[in-house]
Amino acid sequence: MTSLEQILWFLAPYEFSPTVLAVCALSALLYYRGRRGASGGGGRAPAFWLGLALMYGALQTHYDYYAQHMFFLHRLQHLVLHHLAPFLIAVAAPSGTLAAGLPPAVRRDFVTPLYKTPALNHFYRAIQQPLVAALLFVGLIYLWLIPGVHFLAMLNVPLYDAMNWSMALDGLLFWWMVFNLRAPNSSDAHHYGGRILLLFLVMLPQIVIGAHIALSHHDLYAVYAVCGRIWPLSAQVDQQIGGLITWIPSAMMSIVGALVLLRRWMNGYAVSAGAGGKGGEECQDAV
């Protein structure tokens, strides 16, 4: 194959999912429609587009095939689905833009009533409580890395899809909880410090499990020997690299998130002090 044919082959879906395509295409369409005529916050759009592209690429290209046959590539896939792509989308704060992209009738007759449903509201608020969100965030990482559970997930298509979807959705919920803060003058400005602390707390369990995997002398994930590794790496080296990915870059995302929050916090107070307490909303646009 030519280079172009190889690129097109790689970008084509390995296992086509109409759900992934529909969600990504609809998100892109709504964001594009919502951005038309919008002013301000232009610096956030690239973060949204990059996050959405990474999410699609991790789920709907031939990278998914490679991730099923090398443990460290699987860990890279989950780094994107659970950390990097949701982080970028949440930083972009796209909810207002996506809502603006909806047809008015759909927003009025369907989305708004659904949003105001008491049961849905209570459930959403419960899972967006910082400690609950943090426990879910770390808990799912541990769940899918239990060797027995991981073995079953990699050999069962519905369970494999559930694993990837749960990582992507939980990542979006967690990072949205982290960055969805109002201006410093509003009642929850003090949560900046709490969110920063929370990011460091979720970093520690990731370091622990990453180090355990990387430093283990046993093949914890034999499923890759069953399915066959696509590259000539030993099980030990494959596992060590995968553990390091869980250990270092995954944990480093907490530091990056804390820096984003710290910048917003400082920018917000600077705006508040300079404008006599007005204009605090501008901190929302800072990345």
GUDREN-382279 format. One record per atom (N, C-alpha, C): residue in three letters; residue number from 1; chain; y, z, x. Coordinates in steps of 0.05 Angstrom, whole numbers. Layout:
 res   n chain      y      z      x
 ALA NUM     A      Y      Z      X
...
This chain:
 res   n chain      y      z      x
 MET   1     A    -24      0     17
 MET   1     A      0      0      0
 MET   1     A     25      0     17
 THR   2     A     46    -13      7
 THR   2     A     71    -12     21
 THR   2     A     84     16     17
 SER   3     A    106     20     32
 SER   3     A    119     46     30
 SER   3     A    129     51      2
 LEU   4     A    140     30    -10
 LEU   4     A    151     33    -37
 LEU   4     A    128     39    -57
 GLU   5     A    106     25    -54
 GLU   5     A     83     30    -71
 GLU   5     A     72     59    -68
 GLN   6     A     73     69    -43
 GLN   6     A     64     96    -38
 GLN   6     A     82    116    -52
 ILE   7     A    108    111    -50
 ILE   7     A    128    129    -63
 ILE   7     A    124    129    -93
 LEU   8     A    121    105   -105
 LEU   8     A    118    103   -134
 LEU   8     A     91    116   -143
 TRP   9     A     70    113   -126
 TRP   9     A     45    126   -133
 TRP   9     A     48    156   -132
 PHE  10     A     62    166   -112
 PHE  10     A     65    195   -110
 PHE  10     A     82    206   -133
 LEU  11     A    102    191   -142
 LEU  11     A    120    201   -163
 LEU  11     A    107    198   -191
 ALA  12     A     86    182   -193
 ALA  12     A     73    179   -219
 ALA  12     A     57    205   -225
 PRO  13     A     54    211   -251
 PRO  13     A     40    236   -258
 PRO  13     A     11    234   -249
 TYR  14     A      2    257   -238
 TYR  14     A    -27    259   -231
 TYR  14     A    -43    264   -257
 GLU  15     A    -35    283   -273
 GLU  15     A    -46    287   -299
 GLU  15     A    -23    288   -319
 PHE  16     A    -19    266   -334
 PHE  16     A      4    263   -351
 PHE  16     A      5    285   -372
 SER  17     A     28    298   -375
 SER  17     A     32    318   -396
 SER  17     A     56    310   -413
 PRO  18     A     51    302   -438
 PRO  18     A     74    294   -455
 PRO  18     A     93    317   -460
 THR  19     A     82    342   -459
 THR  19     A     99    366   -463
 THR  19     A    119    369   -441
 VAL  20     A    110    367   -416
 VAL  20     A    128    369   -393
 VAL  20     A    149    347   -394
 LEU  21     A    140    322   -399
 LEU  21     A    159    300   -401
 LEU  21     A    179    304   -423
 ALA  22     A    170    313   -446
 ALA  22     A    189    317   -469
 ALA  22     A    209    339   -463
 VAL  23     A    200    361   -452
 VAL  23     A    218    384   -446
 VAL  23     A    239    375   -425
 CYS  24     A    230    363   -404
 CYS  24     A    249    354   -382
 CYS  24     A    268    333   -392
 ALA  25     A    257    313   -407
 ALA  25     A    274    291   -417
 ALA  25     A    294    302   -437
 LEU  26     A    286    319   -455
 LEU  26     A    304    330   -475
 LEU  26     A    326    347   -461
 SER  27     A    318    363   -442
 SER  27     A    337    380   -427
 SER  27     A    358    362   -413
 ALA  28     A    348    341   -400
 ALA  28     A    367    323   -387
 ALA  28     A    386    309   -406
 LEU  29     A    375    300   -429
 LEU  29     A    392    286   -449
 LEU  29     A    413    305   -460
 LEU  30     A    405    330   -467
 LEU  30     A    424    349   -479
 LEU  30     A    445    357   -458
 TYR  31     A    437    360   -433
 TYR  31     A    456    368   -413
 TYR  31     A    476    345   -408
 TYR  32     A    466    320   -407
 TYR  32     A    484    297   -403
 TYR  32     A    503    295   -427
 ARG  33     A    494    298   -451
 ARG  33     A    511    296   -475
 ARG  33     A    532    319   -474
 GLY  34     A    522    343   -467
 GLY  34     A    540    366   -467
 GLY  34     A    561    364   -445
 ARG  35     A    555    350   -423
 ARG  35     A    574    347   -401
 ARG  35     A    596    327   -407
 ARG  36     A    591    308   -425
 ARG  36     A    611    288   -431
 ARG  36     A    636    301   -443
 GLY  37     A    658    297   -431
 GLY  37     A    683    308   -442
 GLY  37     A    687    337   -434
 ALA  38     A    667    349   -419
 ALA  38     A    671    377   -411
 ALA  38     A    689    378   -387
 SER  39     A    703    400   -385
 SER  39     A    721    404   -362
 SER  39     A    714    430   -348
 GLY  40     A    717    430   -322
 GLY  40     A    712    455   -307
 GLY  40     A    683    459   -302
 GLY  41     A    677    477   -282
 GLY  41     A    649    483   -276
 GLY  41     A    633    460   -266
 GLY  42     A    647    439   -255
 GLY  42     A    632    415   -246
 GLY  42     A    613    421   -223
 GLY  43     A    619    442   -207
 GLY  43     A    602    448   -185
 GLY  43     A    575    458   -192
 ARG  44     A    571    465   -218
 ARG  44     A    545    476   -226
 ARG  44     A    526    454   -235
 ALA  45     A    536    430   -241
 ALA  45     A    519    409   -251
 ALA  45     A    498    401   -230
 PRO  46     A    505    397   -205
 PRO  46     A    484    390   -185
 PRO  46     A    461    410   -184
 ALA  47     A    467    436   -187
 ALA  47     A    447    456   -186
 ALA  47     A    427    452   -209
 PHE  48     A    438    446   -233
 PHE  48     A    421    442   -256
 PHE  48     A    403    417   -252
 TRP  49     A    415    395   -244
 TRP  49     A    399    370   -240
 TRP  49     A    378    374   -219
 LEU  50     A    384    387   -197
 LEU  50     A    365    391   -176
 LEU  50     A    342    409   -185
 GLY  51     A    349    431   -200
 GLY  51     A    329    449   -210
 GLY  51     A    310    435   -229
 LEU  52     A    321    419   -247
 LEU  52     A    305    404   -267
 LEU  52     A    287    384   -253
 ALA  53     A    297    370   -233
 ALA  53     A    281    351   -218
 ALA  53     A    259    364   -203
 LEU  54     A    264    387   -191
 LEU  54     A    243    402   -177
 LEU  54     A    222    412   -196
 MET  55     A    230    421   -219
 MET  55     A    211    430   -239
 MET  55     A    193    407   -248
 TYR  56     A    204    384   -253
 TYR  56     A    189    361   -261
 TYR  56     A    170    352   -239
 GLY  57     A    181    351   -214
 GLY  57     A    165    342   -192
 GLY  57     A    142    359   -186
 ALA  58     A    145    385   -190
 ALA  58     A    122    404   -184
 ALA  58     A    100    401   -205
 LEU  59     A    107    392   -229
 LEU  59     A     87    391   -251
 LEU  59     A     77    363   -257
 GLN  60     A     93    342   -251
 GLN  60     A     87    316   -262
 GLN  60     A     88    294   -241
 THR  61     A     80    300   -216
 THR  61     A     77    280   -196
 THR  61     A     49    286   -182
 HIS  62     A     43    269   -163
 HIS  62     A     17    273   -149
 HIS  62     A     18    297   -131
 TYR  63     A     41    310   -129
 TYR  63     A     41    335   -114
 TYR  63     A     22    355   -127
 ASP  64     A     20    353   -153
 ASP  64     A      2    371   -167
 ASP  64     A    -27    368   -158
 TYR  65     A    -34    344   -151
 TYR  65     A    -61    339   -140
 TYR  65     A    -65    353   -114
 TYR  66     A    -45    350    -96
 TYR  66     A    -47    363    -70
 TYR  66     A    -48    394    -73
 ALA  67     A    -32    404    -92
 ALA  67     A    -31    433    -96
 ALA  67     A    -58    444   -106
 GLN  68     A    -74    427   -118
 GLN  68     A   -101    436   -127
 GLN  68     A   -122    435   -105
 HIS  69     A   -114    425    -82
 HIS  69     A   -133    422    -60
 HIS  69     A   -125    434    -34
 MET  70     A   -102    448    -34
 MET  70     A    -94    464    -11
 MET  70     A    -80    489    -21
 PHE  71     A    -89    512    -11
 PHE  71     A    -77    537    -21
 PHE  71     A    -47    539    -14
 PHE  72     A    -39    531     10
 PHE  72     A    -11    534     17
 PHE  72     A      7    515      1
 LEU  73     A     -4    492     -6
 LEU  73     A     12    474    -23
 LEU  73     A     14    485    -52
 HIS  74     A     -7    499    -60
 HIS  74     A     -5    513    -86
 HIS  74     A     16    534    -86
 ARG  75     A     18    549    -64
 ARG  75     A     39    570    -62
 ARG  75     A     67    558    -61
 LEU  76     A     69    535    -48
 LEU  76     A     95    521    -49
 LEU  76     A    102    512    -77
 GLN  77     A     82    502    -92
 GLN  77     A     86    494   -120
 GLN  77     A     97    518   -136
 HIS  78     A     85    541   -133
 HIS  78     A     93    564   -149
 HIS  78     A    120    575   -138
 LEU  79     A    126    571   -113
 LEU  79     A    152    578   -102
 LEU  79     A    174    563   -117
 VAL  80     A    168    537   -122
 VAL  80     A    187    520   -136
 VAL  80     A    189    528   -165
 LEU  81     A    165    531   -178
 LEU  81     A    164    537   -207
 LEU  81     A    175    564   -215
 HIS  82     A    170    584   -198
 HIS  82     A    177    611   -205
 HIS  82     A    203    621   -192
 HIS  83     A    211    608   -171
 HIS  83     A    234    618   -156
 HIS  83     A    256    597   -154
 LEU  84     A    252    576   -139
 LEU  84     A    274    558   -132
 LEU  84     A    285    543   -155
 ALA  85     A    268    528   -171
 ALA  85     A    279    512   -193
 ALA  85     A    292    530   -215
 PRO  86     A    279    552   -224
 PRO  86     A    292    569   -243
 PRO  86     A    318    582   -233
 PHE  87     A    318    588   -207
 PHE  87     A    342    599   -194
 PHE  87     A    365    580   -197
 LEU  88     A    360    555   -190
 LEU  88     A    382    535   -191
 LEU  88     A    391    530   -220
 ILE  89     A    373    529   -238
 ILE  89     A    380    524   -266
 ILE  89     A    396    548   -277
 ALA  90     A    387    572   -271
 ALA  90     A    402    596   -280
 ALA  90     A    429    598   -268
 VAL  91     A    432    592   -242
 VAL  91     A    458    592   -229
 VAL  91     A    477    573   -243
 ALA  92     A    466    550   -252
 ALA  92     A    483    530   -265
 ALA  92     A    493    539   -293
 ALA  93     A    482    560   -304
 ALA  93     A    490    571   -330
 ALA  93     A    492    548   -351
 PRO  94     A    470    535   -357
 PRO  94     A    472    510   -373
 PRO  94     A    471    515   -403
 SER  95     A    468    539   -413
 SER  95     A    463    544   -441
 SER  95     A    485    532   -459
 GLY  96     A    510    537   -451
 GLY  96     A    532    526   -467
 GLY  96     A    533    496   -467
 THR  97     A    527    484   -444
 THR  97     A    527    454   -442
 THR  97     A    504    443   -458
 LEU  98     A    480    455   -456
 LEU  98     A    457    445   -472
 LEU  98     A    463    448   -502
 ALA  99     A    475    470   -510
 ALA  99     A    482    473   -538
 ALA  99     A    502    453   -547
 ALA 100     A    521    446   -530
 ALA 100     A    541    426   -537
 ALA 100     A    529    398   -540
 GLY 101     A    506    394   -526
 GLY 101     A    493    368   -528
 GLY 101     A    477    364   -553
 LEU 102     A    472    386   -568
 LEU 102     A    457    383   -593
 LEU 102     A    475    370   -615
 PRO 103     A    462    354   -632
 PRO 103     A    477    344   -655
 PRO 103     A    487    368   -672
 PRO 104     A    511    367   -682
 PRO 104     A    522    390   -697
 PRO 104     A    504    399   -720
 ALA 105     A    491    381   -734
 ALA 105     A    474    389   -756
 ALA 105     A    450    405   -747
 VAL 106     A    438    396   -724
 VAL 106     A    415    410   -713
 VAL 106     A    423    438   -704
 ARG 107     A    447    440   -691
 ARG 107     A    456    466   -682
 ARG 107     A    462    485   -705
 ARG 108     A    474    474   -726
 ARG 108     A    482    490   -749
 ARG 108     A    458    498   -766
 ASP 109     A    440    479   -771
 ASP 109     A    419    484   -791
 ASP 109     A    393    495   -779
 PHE 110     A    389    491   -753
 PHE 110     A    364    500   -741
 PHE 110     A    367    520   -718
 VAL 111     A    383    513   -698
 VAL 111     A    385    529   -674
 VAL 111     A    399    556   -680
 THR 112     A    421    555   -694
 THR 112     A    436    580   -699
 THR 112     A    420    599   -717
 PRO 113     A    408    590   -739
 PRO 113     A    391    609   -754
 PRO 113     A    367    620   -738
 LEU 114     A    355    603   -721
 LEU 114     A    333    611   -705
 LEU 114     A    342    633   -685
 TYR 115     A    365    628   -673
 TYR 115     A    376    647   -654
 TYR 115     A    381    674   -667
 LYS 116     A    389    674   -692
 LYS 116     A    395    699   -706
 LYS 116     A    372    712   -720
 THR 117     A    348    701   -716
 THR 117     A    324    713   -728
 THR 117     A    319    741   -716
 PRO 118     A    318    762   -732
 PRO 118     A    316    789   -720
 PRO 118     A    291    793   -702
 ALA 119     A    268    783   -711
 ALA 119     A    244    787   -695
 ALA 119     A    246    774   -667
 LEU 120     A    257    749   -667
 LEU 120     A    260    734   -643
 LEU 120     A    281    748   -625
 ASN 121     A    302    758   -637
 ASN 121     A    323    771   -622
 ASN 121     A    313    796   -609
 HIS 122     A    297    812   -624
 HIS 122     A    286    837   -613
 HIS 122     A    267    831   -590
 PHE 123     A    250    811   -593
 PHE 123     A    231    804   -572
 PHE 123     A    245    795   -547
 TYR 124     A    265    777   -551
 TYR 124     A    280    767   -528
 TYR 124     A    294    789   -513
 ARG 125     A    307    807   -528
 ARG 125     A    321    829   -515
 ARG 125     A    302    848   -500
 ALA 126     A    278    851   -511
 ALA 126     A    258    869   -499
 ALA 126     A    249    857   -472
 ILE 127     A    243    831   -471
 ILE 127     A    233    820   -446
 ILE 127     A    255    815   -426
 GLN 128     A    280    816   -435
 GLN 128     A    303    813   -418
 GLN 128     A    314    839   -408
 GLN 129     A    302    861   -416
 GLN 129     A    309    886   -403
 GLN 129     A    302    885   -373
 PRO 130     A    321    892   -356
 PRO 130     A    317    887   -327
 PRO 130     A    290    897   -316
 LEU 131     A    282    922   -323
 LEU 131     A    257    932   -312
 LEU 131     A    233    916   -324
 VAL 132     A    234    909   -349
 VAL 132     A    212    894   -361
 VAL 132     A    211    866   -348
 ALA 133     A    234    853   -345
 ALA 133     A    234    827   -333
 ALA 133     A    224    828   -304
 ALA 134     A    231    849   -290
 ALA 134     A    221    852   -262
 ALA 134     A    191    856   -261
 LEU 135     A    181    872   -279
 LEU 135     A    152    877   -279
 LEU 135     A    136    852   -286
 LEU 136     A    147    836   -305
 LEU 136     A    134    811   -312
 LEU 136     A    135    791   -289
 PHE 137     A    158    791   -275
 PHE 137     A    162    772   -253
 PHE 137     A    141    778   -231
 VAL 138     A    139    803   -223
 VAL 138     A    120    810   -202
 VAL 138     A     92    810   -212
 GLY 139     A     88    819   -237
 GLY 139     A     61    821   -248
 GLY 139     A     47    794   -250
 LEU 140     A     62    773   -257
 LEU 140     A     49    747   -259
 LEU 140     A     41    736   -232
 ILE 141     A     57    742   -212
 ILE 141     A     50    733   -185
 ILE 141     A     23    746   -177
 TYR 142     A     21    772   -182
 TYR 142     A     -4    786   -175
 TYR 142     A    -27    777   -192
 LEU 143     A    -22    773   -218
 LEU 143     A    -44    764   -236
 LEU 143     A    -57    739   -227
 TRP 144     A    -41    718   -221
 TRP 144     A    -53    692   -214
 TRP 144     A    -63    691   -186
 LEU 145     A    -57    712   -170
 LEU 145     A    -68    713   -142
 LEU 145     A    -92    731   -140
 ILE 146     A   -100    744   -162
 ILE 146     A   -126    758   -162
 ILE 146     A   -148    737   -157
 PRO 147     A   -164    739   -135
 PRO 147     A   -183    718   -128
 PRO 147     A   -200    708   -151
 GLY 148     A   -211    726   -167
 GLY 148     A   -228    717   -189
 GLY 148     A   -213    701   -210
 VAL 149     A   -189    711   -217
 VAL 149     A   -172    697   -237
 VAL 149     A   -163    670   -226
 HIS 150     A   -155    670   -201
 HIS 150     A   -146    645   -188
 HIS 150     A   -168    624   -188
 PHE 151     A   -193    633   -182
 PHE 151     A   -216    615   -182
 PHE 151     A   -219    602   -209
 LEU 152     A   -219    618   -230
 LEU 152     A   -222    607   -257
 LEU 152     A   -199    588   -265
 ALA 153     A   -174    596   -257
 ALA 153     A   -151    580   -265
 ALA 153     A   -151    552   -252
 MET 154     A   -161    551   -227
 MET 154     A   -161    525   -213
 MET 154     A   -183    506   -223
 LEU 155     A   -202    517   -238
 LEU 155     A   -225    500   -247
 LEU 155     A   -224    495   -277
 ASN 156     A   -205    508   -291
 ASN 156     A   -203    505   -320
 ASN 156     A   -176    494   -327
 VAL 157     A   -176    470   -339
 VAL 157     A   -150    456   -343
 VAL 157     A   -131    471   -361
 PRO 158     A   -140    481   -385
 PRO 158     A   -122    497   -402
 PRO 158     A   -111    522   -388
 LEU 159     A   -128    536   -373
 LEU 159     A   -119    559   -359
 LEU 159     A   -101    552   -336
 TYR 160     A   -106    530   -322
 TYR 160     A    -89    520   -301
 TYR 160     A    -61    514   -312
 ASP 161     A    -60    500   -335
 ASP 161     A    -35    494   -347
 ASP 161     A    -20    519   -356
 ALA 162     A    -35    538   -367
 ALA 162     A    -23    564   -375
 ALA 162     A    -11    578   -351
 MET 163     A    -25    577   -328
 MET 163     A    -15    590   -304
 MET 163     A     12    577   -295
 ASN 164     A     13    551   -294
 ASN 164     A     38    538   -285
 ASN 164     A     61    542   -305
 TRP 165     A     55    539   -331
 TRP 165     A     75    543   -351
 TRP 165     A     86    572   -351
 SER 166     A     68    591   -348
 SER 166     A     76    619   -348
 SER 166     A     94    625   -324
 MET 167     A     89    613   -301
 MET 167     A    105    617   -278
 MET 167     A    133    605   -282
 ALA 168     A    134    581   -293
 ALA 168     A    160    567   -297
 ALA 168     A    176    582   -318
 LEU 169     A    164    589   -341
 LEU 169     A    179    603   -362
 LEU 169     A    188    630   -353
 ASP 170     A    171    645   -340
 ASP 170     A    178    672   -331
 ASP 170     A    200    670   -310
 GLY 171     A    199    650   -292
 GLY 171     A    220    647   -272
 GLY 171     A    247    641   -285
 LEU 172     A    247    625   -306
 LEU 172     A    272    619   -320
 LEU 172     A    283    644   -334
 LEU 173     A    266    660   -346
 LEU 173     A    274    684   -360
 LEU 173     A    285    705   -340
 PHE 174     A    271    707   -317
 PHE 174     A    279    728   -298
 PHE 174     A    306    720   -285
 TRP 175     A    309    696   -275
 TRP 175     A    334    689   -262
 TRP 175     A    357    687   -281
 TRP 176     A    351    680   -307
 TRP 176     A    372    680   -327
 TRP 176     A    381    709   -332
 MET 177     A    363    728   -333
 MET 177     A    370    756   -335
 MET 177     A    387    765   -312
 VAL 178     A    381    756   -288
 VAL 178     A    395    764   -264
 VAL 178     A    424    754   -265
 PHE 179     A    428    729   -272
 PHE 179     A    455    716   -270
 PHE 179     A    471    716   -296
 ASN 180     A    458    723   -319
 ASN 180     A    472    722   -344
 ASN 180     A    488    748   -348
 LEU 181     A    510    750   -333
 LEU 181     A    528    773   -335
 LEU 181     A    556    764   -344
 ARG 182     A    568    781   -359
 ARG 182     A    595    775   -369
 ARG 182     A    616    781   -347
 ALA 183     A    641    777   -353
 ALA 183     A    663    781   -333
 ALA 183     A    666    810   -326
 PRO 184     A    677    816   -302
 PRO 184     A    679    844   -293
 PRO 184     A    694    863   -313
 ASN 185     A    712    853   -329
 ASN 185     A    726    870   -348
 ASN 185     A    710    878   -372
 SER 186     A    687    865   -376
 SER 186     A    671    871   -400
 SER 186     A    653    894   -395
 SER 187     A    638    902   -416
 SER 187     A    624    927   -415
 SER 187     A    600    928   -396
 ASP 188     A    589    904   -389
 ASP 188     A    565    905   -372
 ASP 188     A    572    897   -343
 ALA 189     A    597    899   -334
 ALA 189     A    604    891   -307
 ALA 189     A    589    909   -287
 HIS 190     A    584    934   -294
 HIS 190     A    571    952   -275
 HIS 190     A    542    944   -270
 HIS 191     A    531    926   -285
 HIS 191     A    504    917   -281
 HIS 191     A    501    899   -256
 TYR 192     A    523    890   -244
 TYR 192     A    520    875   -220
 TYR 192     A    505    890   -199
 GLY 193     A    513    915   -194
 GLY 193     A    499    931   -174
 GLY 193     A    470    936   -181
 GLY 194     A    464    940   -207
 GLY 194     A    437    944   -216
 GLY 194     A    420    920   -212
 ARG 195     A    431    896   -217
 ARG 195     A    416    871   -213
 ARG 195     A    410    867   -184
 ILE 196     A    429    873   -167
 ILE 196     A    425    869   -138
 ILE 196     A    402    888   -128
 LEU 197     A    403    913   -137
 LEU 197     A    382    932   -131
 LEU 197     A    355    922   -141
 LEU 198     A    354    911   -165
 LEU 198     A    330    901   -177
 LEU 198     A    318    878   -160
 LEU 199     A    335    861   -150
 LEU 199     A    325    838   -133
 LEU 199     A    311    849   -108
 PHE 200     A    322    870    -97
 PHE 200     A    309    881    -73
 PHE 200     A    283    895    -81
 LEU 201     A    282    907   -104
 LEU 201     A    257    920   -113
 LEU 201     A    234    900   -118
 VAL 202     A    241    876   -130
 VAL 202     A    219    856   -134
 VAL 202     A    211    843   -108
 MET 203     A    229    845    -88
 MET 203     A    222    832    -62
 MET 203     A    199    847    -48
 LEU 204     A    198    874    -51
 LEU 204     A    178    890    -36
 LEU 204     A    149    883    -44
 PRO 205     A    142    882    -70
 PRO 205     A    115    875    -77
 PRO 205     A    107    847    -68
 GLN 206     A    126    828    -67
 GLN 206     A    119    801    -57
 GLN 206     A    113    802    -27
 ILE 207     A    128    818    -12
 ILE 207     A    122    821     16
 ILE 207     A     94    833     20
 VAL 208     A     87    853      4
 VAL 208     A     61    866      6
 VAL 208     A     38    847      1
 ILE 209     A     39    832    -21
 ILE 209     A     17    814    -27
 ILE 209     A     16    790     -8
 GLY 210     A     40    780      0
 GLY 210     A     40    759     19
 GLY 210     A     28    767     46
 ALA 211     A     36    791     55
 ALA 211     A     25    801     80
 ALA 211     A     -5    805     78
 HIS 212     A    -14    815     55
 HIS 212     A    -43    820     51
 HIS 212     A    -59    794     53
 ILE 213     A    -48    773     41
 ILE 213     A    -62    747     41
 ILE 213     A    -61    735     69
 ALA 214     A    -38    736     82
 ALA 214     A    -35    723    108
 ALA 214     A    -51    737    130
 LEU 215     A    -54    763    128
 LEU 215     A    -67    779    149
 LEU 215     A    -97    784    143
 SER 216     A   -106    775    120
 SER 216     A   -134    780    113
 SER 216     A   -152    763    130
 HIS 217     A   -175    774    138
 HIS 217     A   -195    760    155
 HIS 217     A   -217    748    138
 HIS 218     A   -214    750    112
 HIS 218     A   -234    739     94
 HIS 218     A   -222    716     78
 ASP 219     A   -239    696     70
 ASP 219     A   -230    674     53
 ASP 219     A   -228    685     24
 LEU 220     A   -204    691     16
 LEU 220     A   -200    702    -11
 LEU 220     A   -202    682    -33
 TYR 221     A   -197    657    -26
 TYR 221     A   -195    636    -47
 TYR 221     A   -214    613    -41
 ALA 222     A   -239    619    -46
 ALA 222     A   -261    600    -40
 ALA 222     A   -260    575    -57
 VAL 223     A   -244    575    -79
 VAL 223     A   -243    552    -96
 VAL 223     A   -234    527    -82
 TYR 224     A   -218    530    -61
 TYR 224     A   -209    506    -46
 TYR 224     A   -231    494    -29
 ALA 225     A   -250    510    -21
 ALA 225     A   -274    499     -8
 ALA 225     A   -292    485    -28
 VAL 226     A   -293    495    -52
 VAL 226     A   -309    482    -73
 VAL 226     A   -297    455    -81
 CYS 227     A   -271    454    -85
 CYS 227     A   -257    430    -93
 CYS 227     A   -254    410    -69
 GLY 228     A   -253    421    -45
 GLY 228     A   -249    405    -21
 GLY 228     A   -220    403    -13
 ARG 229     A   -215    412     12
 ARG 229     A   -187    410     22
 ARG 229     A   -181    382     30
 ILE 230     A   -157    373     24
 ILE 230     A   -150    345     30
 ILE 230     A   -141    341     59
 TRP 231     A   -134    363     73
 TRP 231     A   -126    361    101
 TRP 231     A   -145    378    118
 PRO 232     A   -149    371    143
 PRO 232     A   -169    386    159
 PRO 232     A   -158    412    170
 LEU 233     A   -152    430    152
 LEU 233     A   -144    457    159
 LEU 233     A   -167    476    153
 SER 234     A   -171    496    169
 SER 234     A   -192    516    163
 SER 234     A   -182    533    140
 ALA 235     A   -201    546    126
 ALA 235     A   -194    564    104
 ALA 235     A   -175    586    114
 GLN 236     A   -180    596    138
 GLN 236     A   -163    618    148
 GLN 236     A   -134    609    152
 VAL 237     A   -131    586    164
 VAL 237     A   -103    576    170
 VAL 237     A    -89    569    143
 ASP 238     A   -103    556    125
 ASP 238     A    -92    550     99
 ASP 238     A    -83    575     85
 GLN 239     A   -100    596     86
 GLN 239     A    -93    621     72
 GLN 239     A    -70    635     86
 GLN 240     A    -69    634    113
 GLN 240     A    -48    647    127
 GLN 240     A    -21    634    121
 ILE 241     A    -20    607    120
 ILE 241     A      5    594    113
 ILE 241     A     14    600     85
 GLY 242     A     -6    600     66
 GLY 242     A      0    607     39
 GLY 242     A     11    635     36
 GLY 243     A     -1    654     51
 GLY 243     A      8    681     50
 GLY 243     A     36    684     61
 LEU 244     A     42    669     82
 LEU 244     A     69    670     94
 LEU 244     A     90    659     74
 ILE 245     A     82    639     59
 ILE 245     A    101    627     39
 ILE 245     A    107    648     17
 THR 246     A     86    663      9
 THR 246     A     90    684    -11
 THR 246     A    106    707      1
 TRP 247     A    102    712     26
 TRP 247     A    114    735     41
 TRP 247     A    144    730     47
 ILE 248     A    150    707     58
 ILE 248     A    178    703     70
 ILE 248     A    196    688     51
 PRO 249     A    192    662     45
 PRO 249     A    212    649     29
 PRO 249     A    214    659      0
 SER 250     A    192    668    -11
 SER 250     A    193    679    -38
 SER 250     A    210    704    -38
 ALA 251     A    206    722    -18
 ALA 251     A    222    746    -17
 ALA 251     A    251    740    -10
 MET 252     A    255    720      7
 MET 252     A    283    713     14
 MET 252     A    300    704     -9
 MET 253     A    287    694    -30
 MET 253     A    302    686    -54
 MET 253     A    317    709    -66
 SER 254     A    306    733    -63
 SER 254     A    320    757    -73
 SER 254     A    346    762    -57
 ILE 255     A    345    757    -31
 ILE 255     A    369    760    -15
 ILE 255     A    390    739    -23
 VAL 256     A    381    715    -27
 VAL 256     A    400    694    -36
 VAL 256     A    412    701    -63
 GLY 257     A    395    710    -81
 GLY 257     A    405    718   -107
 GLY 257     A    425    741   -106
 ALA 258     A    419    760    -88
 ALA 258     A    437    783    -85
 ALA 258     A    464    774    -74
 LEU 259     A    464    754    -56
 LEU 259     A    489    744    -44
 LEU 259     A    506    729    -66
 VAL 260     A    492    714    -84
 VAL 260     A    506    701   -105
 VAL 260     A    519    721   -124
 LEU 261     A    504    742   -131
 LEU 261     A    516    763   -148
 LEU 261     A    539    778   -134
 LEU 262     A    535    783   -108
 LEU 262     A    557    797    -94
 LEU 262     A    582    780    -93
 ARG 263     A    579    754    -89
 ARG 263     A    602    737    -88
 ARG 263     A    616    736   -115
 ARG 264     A    600    734   -137
 ARG 264     A    612    734   -164
 ARG 264     A    626    760   -169
 TRP 265     A    614    782   -161
 TRP 265     A    625    809   -165
 TRP 265     A    652    811   -151
 MET 266     A    652    804   -125
 MET 266     A    677    806   -110
 MET 266     A    699    786   -120
 ASN 267     A    691    762   -127
 ASN 267     A    710    743   -138
 ASN 267     A    721    752   -164
 GLY 268     A    705    764   -181
 GLY 268     A    714    774   -207
 GLY 268     A    734    796   -204
 TYR 269     A    729    814   -186
 TYR 269     A    748    836   -182
 TYR 269     A    774    826   -170
 ALA 270     A    772    806   -152
 ALA 270     A    796    795   -140
 ALA 270     A    813    782   -161
 VAL 271     A    800    766   -179
 VAL 271     A    815    753   -201
 VAL 271     A    827    774   -219
 SER 272     A    812    795   -225
 SER 272     A    821    816   -243
 SER 272     A    845    831   -231
 ALA 273     A    844    837   -205
 ALA 273     A    866    851   -192
 ALA 273     A    891    833   -190
 GLY 274     A    887    807   -185
 GLY 274     A    909    789   -182
 GLY 274     A    923    781   -207
 ALA 275     A    908    783   -230
 ALA 275     A    919    774   -255
 ALA 275     A    923    797   -274
 GLY 276     A    923    821   -264
 GLY 276     A    928    844   -281
 GLY 276     A    906    848   -302
 GLY 277     A    881    841   -294
 GLY 277     A    858    845   -312
 GLY 277     A    853    821   -330
 LYS 278     A    867    799   -327
 LYS 278     A    862    775   -343
 LYS 278     A    849    754   -325
 GLY 279     A    836    736   -339
 GLY 279     A    823    714   -325
 GLY 279     A    797    720   -312
 GLY 280     A    785    743   -319
 GLY 280     A    760    751   -308
 GLY 280     A    738    732   -313
 GLU 281     A    739    716   -335
 GLU 281     A    718    697   -341
 GLU 281     A    714    677   -319
 GLU 282     A    734    673   -301
 GLU 282     A    731    654   -280
 GLU 282     A    708    660   -261
 CYS 283     A    701    686   -261
 CYS 283     A    679    694   -243
 CYS 283     A    653    680   -251
 GLN 284     A    651    672   -276
 GLN 284     A    626    660   -286
 GLN 284     A    621    633   -272
 ASP 285     A    642    620   -263
 ASP 285     A    639    593   -252
 ASP 285     A    633    594   -222
 ALA 286     A    635    618   -210
 ALA 286     A    630    620   -181
 ALA 286     A    600    619   -176
 VAL 287     A    592    605   -156
 VAL 287     A    565    604   -148
 VAL 287     A    563    618   -121
